[in-house]
Amino acid sequence: MASKKDNKKDVKKETKEEIEVIEVKSTEDNKTKRKNIFVYFLIMLAVFSLIDLAMISISLDLSDIVTYFKFGDDIILEVFYAILVLIVMLLFKNSYVFTNRQEKLFNSLLLAAPLILFSTILLVINVSSINLLAPEVLTFKNVFSVMLLCGLIGITEEFLCRGWLQNEFLERYGDTKKNIITSILLASFIFGIMHIVNVITTSQNFFETILQVVNAMSIGFLFGILYYKTKNIWSVIILHAYYDFSIMISNLAIVKDCTYGVATSKIMMASSFSTLMISAFWVICGLLILKRVNFPDERAVNSQTKLKNFYFLMLPLLALTFILSFIPFENMIDDYDDYRICYNYTELKLDDNYTIHYPYYSKYTISDDSAKSSYVMDDDNIHEVITVGKYDYELYIEDGMPIIKNINTKTEYKLSEERTYNLSVIENGNKYYISFISVNSSFEEHVHFSDFMNKEEFSNSDDYLEMIANSFRSIELPEVDKLAYLTIEGKNDNYPAFVTNDKDLFAIIDDDLYLIKK
């Protein structure tokens, strides 16, 4: 019979073995969890990429739905995006995000005081600039449209990246301080990568887009830390929307986005330094808030002491980063104006005495049977030669390519090698105005225009079709939604016109391009 002492030894041995088994299982679970979180990260990255590509591919004609707002198409698209995000959150049972709050709204916003101050200064600078250059665009409906768009962007991106994605990472991985910070960093990384699509959807080049991605990752880190600390998604949405509004308000004065050339080494250094200063500002702000967070595996620290340290460190840091962030280093470089090209258009006021017409045909036919006269020189004498011919041409889009065809000779000629999705032919007296919109392999849109065809110079030669194709010139315009033409009261002419996605109207009148204003 075993003694009590032996029994105690056996119990201790069994208990020790059980603890070792539990520790082994715990270690294995942590390894599995750690493996799963990075697999999950790659899956989420792929899902976000598919969502972004899906939103890019949507080509709905929204201009007739929202005509009141300057950014009507963008607003409707963002509404679709927001609905999609809300559906995803409900499917993943993240609806608690809407009501869950650890900090009140005012206290949450107070933690982000540097961001509010930064955005306010930026807003004042941009509004002052608009007031000097184009005060007429600061109307209620224009400003409200920017506010609405920024609000929708804030709702969509914060529900998506903080309310859903960050919470999903934290639920799977957020058991320690290290893992919590890793989860926030992963969500911030995806938030930044989302902005890479701007190299396709905007006029930004790859270099400028990378700088934007870095800035988005940094401010995403700040938003992530703030949301983890406060559990108040609405404060992060407001801050996100306000920051975007302080930047996007400047778009009211821009008819066409500035384009970028090839960055020199000096430009790359200056732009990179400016971006790094702003990004460092967001990261440091996030780290200062991080010091006030009580993590589950750490002891609570006196919050009053943390609050004093927060403001003590923030004020001098704010002054330093403010100075560095707002210095326009790029503008100090001589060739920066050649790198960043912005567009100005001559405005023409027509009041309400014009009408816009939208010709929509899958095929345009040009026919003329009149006699043509030409002059030839023979033995120092000039003779007029009268020729009678039949001239018939067709213009259409086939397999995404713009084609002109001589019906009589059956000869066809491509007007462009780029894929074309809109074509217009306008008759004006003896002349024909031909316009089409094409997109190249980099998804850049080009508007092509020609006024070469004239009834008095028609020809059935193959060279004539080639001359027509070579006569097209590219017109620098914002993204064009519709090709049209204008008729002006009291005049018999038809003028080629272009309606942009932002509802701006351009017209070619007497060979000059004008931005039409009422």
Secondary structure, DSSP 8 states (H G I E B T S, - for coil): ---HHHHHHHHHHHHHHHHHHHHHHHHHHHHHHHHHHHHHHHHHHHHHHHHHHHHHH-----TTT--SSTTHHHHHHHHHHHHHHHHHHHHTT-GGGGT--SS-HHHHHHHTHHHHHHHHHHHHHHHHHHHHH-GGG--HHHHHHHHHHHHHHHHHHHIIIIIIIIHHHHHHHTTSHHHHHHHHHHHHHHHHHGGGGHHHHSS--HHHHHHHHHHHHHHHHHHHHHHHHH--HHHHHHHHHHHHHHHHGGGGG-SS--EE----HHHHHHHHHHHHHHHHHHHHHHHHHHTT---TTS----HHHHHHHHHHHHHHHHHHHHHHHHS-TGGGSTTHHHHEE-----EEE-TT-EEEE----SEEEEEE--EEEEEEEETTEEEEEEEE--EEEEEEEETTEEEEEETTTTEEEES-SSEEEEEEEEEETTEEEEEEEEE-TT--EEEEEE---BGGG---SHHHHHHHHHT-EEE--S-EEEEEEEEETT---EEEEEEETT--EEEEETTEEEEEE-
